[in-house]
Amino acid sequence: MKKITLRSGDQMPALGLGTWKADESTYPAIREAIKIGYRHFDCALRYENEKEVGRAIRDAIKEGQVDRQSIWLTSKLWNNAHLSHDVRPGLEESLMNLGMDYLDLYLMHWPVALKPDVIFPDKGSDFLSLEQAPLIDTWRALEECIDAGLCRNIGVSNFSIKKLKDLRNRARIAPTCNQIELHPFLQQKELVEYCLGERIAVTAYSPLGSKDRPARLHQDDEPILLQHPEIRSIAGIHDCTAAQVLIAWALQRGTSVIPKSANPNRLRENYQAQNITLSEDDMRRIGNLDRHYRYIHGAFWTIDGSPYTLTTLWDEPIS
Ligand SMILES: NC(=O)c1ccc[n+]([C@@H]2O[C@H](COP(=O)([O-])OP(=O)(O)OC[C@H]3O[C@@H](n4cnc5c(N)ncnc54)[C@H](OP(=O)(O)O)[C@@H]3O)[C@@H](O)[C@H]2O)c1
């Protein structure tokens, strides 16, 4: 399996399994995934299934299928735990849910802060601004979690070049990873290039177009990645599926990728995408599909009265 070497020297399996929305299938999906060969699991406190992920991994360890050292476990700090004194308890809650004593990677889920008692905002007063909860303060508390041995690597998610630069300039420990939405409709070439140039690993989320995300995040006229004729045509050339083309493309760009599936056949199909090599012509054709389209658009952080706007969230003009 291809691995990505992080600046700490740790090696993260490039292909991982997403766990958002796996719901009641989480336990069987993780058990099946381990049998297939997956060793990297992407979790978050907010996915509300860390207990099942942890139980599945611990059962596989107990049964001698894997050991903890061969598993890569990522989790994420939720937005309502950005204040310095809430960061370590946030990580400890994930560790308790997972039944583990360390994480391989812990990410700041979003560059957005909520008041401690708010899980999802429904009014402007539910937020803390970045002046009230500066990202660098949250980061410094994450650095202390490394010192305390609770996680081996720390990183961020949904960060722009601007926010990464600000953090890099002030951090003691540089971010090791930026997990962002990436697929042919949202290629973010400049951001990927910046990260890789700074030895910040990039993980591609929603690589298949996240069709099972909640209805409120869907747009009426959204493009369907898995059905795009160009992707299907390339799949035809390689006698593989559209999903496999999307995963192979992400791996060939030098990113890590975490497609979610809770279905045994699709888990296997996605895992086997590692064996596909796209040609230069395939890569060029896929390169032409970019339309800067976000499935996870972030508008839920910019409701009326919020201190965040789409422009300040992504640090880019919004068309
Ligand atoms: N950091 C962040 O803010 C953030 C945001 C979003 C996602 N993520 C992470 O990234 C992971 C992946 O993203 P995602 O869950 O949004 O979406 P995704 O992986 O792009 O898509 C998941 C959807 O694709 C289906 N699927 C999986 N394999 C398939 C295949 N071979 N053929 C056809 N359909 C297939 C799944 O259905 P079945 O399960 O039925 O197969 C599910 O409906 C998440 O689970 C999460 O771990 C992180």
The ligand as a MOL file (V3000), in Angstrom:
LIG
                    3D

  0  0  0     0  0            999 V3000
M  V30 BEGIN CTAB
M  V30 COUNTS 48 52 0 0 0
M  V30 BEGIN ATOM
M  V30 1 N -12.7100 17.4210 7.1400 0
M  V30 2 C -13.9310 17.6470 6.7330 0
M  V30 3 O -14.5080 18.7320 6.9280 0
M  V30 4 C -14.6490 16.5540 6.0060 0
M  V30 5 C -15.8100 16.8600 5.2530 0
M  V30 6 C -16.4100 15.8320 4.5490 0
M  V30 7 C -15.8850 14.5450 4.5900 0
M  V30 8 N -14.7810 14.2700 5.3590 0 CHG=1
M  V30 9 C -14.2210 12.9020 5.4370 0
M  V30 10 O -14.0900 12.3950 4.1140 0
M  V30 11 C -14.8010 11.1660 3.9980 0
M  V30 12 C -15.3030 10.9710 2.5680 0
M  V30 13 O -16.1630 12.0020 2.1580 0
M  V30 14 P -17.7600 11.8570 2.0930 0
M  V30 15 O -18.2080 10.8240 3.0510 0
M  V30 16 O -18.2840 13.2320 2.2100 0 CHG=-1
M  V30 17 O -18.0770 11.4140 0.6250 0
M  V30 18 P -17.4880 10.4440 -0.5160 0
M  V30 19 O -16.5000 9.5150 0.0290 0
M  V30 20 O -17.1280 11.3370 -1.6440 0
M  V30 21 O -18.8110 9.6880 -0.9630 0
M  V30 22 C -19.4930 8.8000 -0.1510 0
M  V30 23 C -20.6930 8.2860 -0.9480 0
M  V30 24 O -20.2180 7.5480 -2.0830 0
M  V30 25 C -20.7870 6.2340 -2.0580 0
M  V30 26 N -19.7860 5.3120 -2.6140 0
M  V30 27 C -18.6920 4.8360 -2.0140 0
M  V30 28 N -17.9850 4.0520 -2.8460 0
M  V30 29 C -18.6660 4.0340 -4.0040 0
M  V30 30 C -18.4570 3.3910 -5.2440 0
M  V30 31 N -17.3920 2.6170 -5.4470 0
M  V30 32 N -19.3810 3.5780 -6.2260 0
M  V30 33 C -20.4640 4.3710 -6.0230 0
M  V30 34 N -20.7240 5.0060 -4.8770 0
M  V30 35 C -19.8260 4.8550 -3.8700 0
M  V30 36 C -21.1030 5.9670 -0.6120 0
M  V30 37 O -22.1620 5.0210 -0.5080 0
M  V30 38 P -21.9800 3.5860 0.2670 0
M  V30 39 O -21.5150 3.8890 1.6560 0
M  V30 40 O -23.3610 3.0450 0.2240 0
M  V30 41 O -20.9950 2.7960 -0.5330 0
M  V30 42 C -21.5700 7.3430 -0.1590 0
M  V30 43 O -22.9080 7.5790 -0.5660 0
M  V30 44 C -15.9160 11.3200 5.0460 0
M  V30 45 O -16.5630 10.1010 5.3300 0
M  V30 46 C -15.1200 11.9130 6.1860 0
M  V30 47 O -14.3590 10.9150 6.8400 0
M  V30 48 C -14.1480 15.2650 6.0340 0
M  V30 END ATOM
M  V30 BEGIN BOND
M  V30 1 1 1 2
M  V30 2 2 2 3
M  V30 3 1 2 4
M  V30 4 1 4 5
M  V30 5 2 4 48
M  V30 6 2 5 6
M  V30 7 1 6 7
M  V30 8 2 7 8
M  V30 9 1 8 9
M  V30 10 1 8 48
M  V30 11 1 9 10
M  V30 12 1 9 46
M  V30 13 1 10 11
M  V30 14 1 11 12
M  V30 15 1 11 44
M  V30 16 1 12 13
M  V30 17 1 13 14
M  V30 18 2 14 15
M  V30 19 1 14 16
M  V30 20 1 14 17
M  V30 21 1 17 18
M  V30 22 2 18 19
M  V30 23 1 18 20
M  V30 24 1 18 21
M  V30 25 1 21 22
M  V30 26 1 22 23
M  V30 27 1 23 24
M  V30 28 1 23 42
M  V30 29 1 24 25
M  V30 30 1 25 26
M  V30 31 1 25 36
M  V30 32 1 26 27
M  V30 33 1 26 35
M  V30 34 2 27 28
M  V30 35 1 28 29
M  V30 36 1 29 30
M  V30 37 2 29 35
M  V30 38 1 30 31
M  V30 39 2 30 32
M  V30 40 1 32 33
M  V30 41 2 33 34
M  V30 42 1 34 35
M  V30 43 1 36 37
M  V30 44 1 36 42
M  V30 45 1 37 38
M  V30 46 2 38 39
M  V30 47 1 38 40
M  V30 48 1 38 41
M  V30 49 1 42 43
M  V30 50 1 44 45
M  V30 51 1 44 46
M  V30 52 1 46 47
M  V30 END BOND
M  V30 END CTAB
M  END
